[in-house]
Amino acid sequence: MTDIPSFPYRWLWEERSITSVANLTRADGEAFMGVAAEVPLHPAVQVYPLAEANRAIEGLRQGRMSGAAVLVP
């Protein structure tokens, strides 16, 4: 397995989560990204103004969303 490269901790400031994939080499990741570039992806995103953050959170809690909720300042 390829080591995870280091980076300055300040890059994480204000991040809410970091997701990693286990058991993957750099070559595996590069091959996957090559295939992913050829697949027509259609992400599901619901955009909310920052003032409606509580409504977005409630929608997530109640399972009314498919995909990601994005808050825009």
Summary of the structure (lengths in Angstrom):
residues: 73
radius of gyration: 16.7
end to end distance: 39.0
largest distance: 43.3
contacts: 104
relative contact order: 0.14
helix: 40%
strand: 14%
